[in-house]
Amino acid sequence: MISLNMDGCVTLVIGGTRGIGASIVRLAAESGSKIAWTGRPVTSGEMQAPSALLDELRSSGADAVCGAVDCTDAAGTARFVEDVIFRWGRLDNLVYCAGYTSPASFLDIAVEDWNRVVDINLTGAFVATRSVIPQMKSQGAGSIVLIGSAAVVSGGGGRADYVSGKAGLEGLNRAITKEFAPSGIRCNLVHPSLIATDLLSNRHPDPGVRRKLAEKVPLRRLGEAEDVANLAVFLLSEKASYITGQSILVDGGRSYCG
């Protein structure tokens, strides 16, 4: 992992309970940032398995807090953002890492399924960025990283709703950059592909299938969550202070060379 100094910063990760999101949470905390994250509430109103990550970070000395908030809940997201700002007095960084897909052929996607997938992958990003930008403007600085998908390049497979939602992040990234870069707010987009998380394992439970997927990647391996986290936290940091409005693939060369 890279080593970055984020002492004094406050970072919020929307969708930080597992996989790429949890890796970003860990690396931001290890880099010195105060860290807050959200996860999807289940029927009981509690977040899915939040305690282990929270306990892990606090035991290592991190100043951390998490909350059960549906990423498409505008009021709930705004309240959590307000709580973070009240707790620490500022908010420097946002990562939108929430995502959802349920593969289906184009003609089999119901309108209600389309709406849910696009809401999670795109509308939630609008909700989150709209909630944090006023505070960032008042501070005169802020950094936003949106987590997309390399499927926007390949077109995916049986996931038109997912690809469309993630592709919408391209426009959101550019719009935020154009309007808010003069206020000192940077926004960048990261597109991962074939990252070895539980989501990939659930979709391809056969290890042999995953090995064949890795063989098709020019770097001949699946990505790790840390590969995405390294880039995301770099983009949040002052080391990337002249980088904004960019879309960057983290895919082992697969999109263009595979």
Sequence and secondary structure as in RCSB ss.txt:
>XXXX:A:sequence
MISLNMDGCVTLVIGGTRGIGASIVRLAAESGSKIAWTGRPVTSGEMQAPSALLDELRSSGADAVCGAVDCTDAA
GTARFVEDVIFRWGRLDNLVYCAGYTSPASFLDIAVEDWNRVVDINLTGAFVATRSVIPQMKSQGAGSIVLIGSA
AVVSGGGGRADYVSGKAGLEGLNRAITKEFAPSGIRCNLVHPSLIATDLLSNRHPDPGVRRKLAEKVPLRRLGEA
EDVANLAVFLLSEKASYITGQSILVDGGRSYCG
>XXXX:A:secstr
      TT EEEEES SSHHHHHHHHHHHHTT EEEEEE B TTS BSS HHHHHHHHHTT  EEEEE  TT HH
HHHHHHHHHHHHHS   EEEE       B GGG  HHHHHHHHIIIIIHHHHHHHHHHHHHHHHT EEEEEE  T
HHHH  SSBHHHHHHHHHHHHHHHHHHHHHGGGTEEEEEEEE SB SHHHHHH   HHHHHHHHHTSTTSS B H
HHHHHHHHHHHSGGGTT  S EEEESTTHHHH 
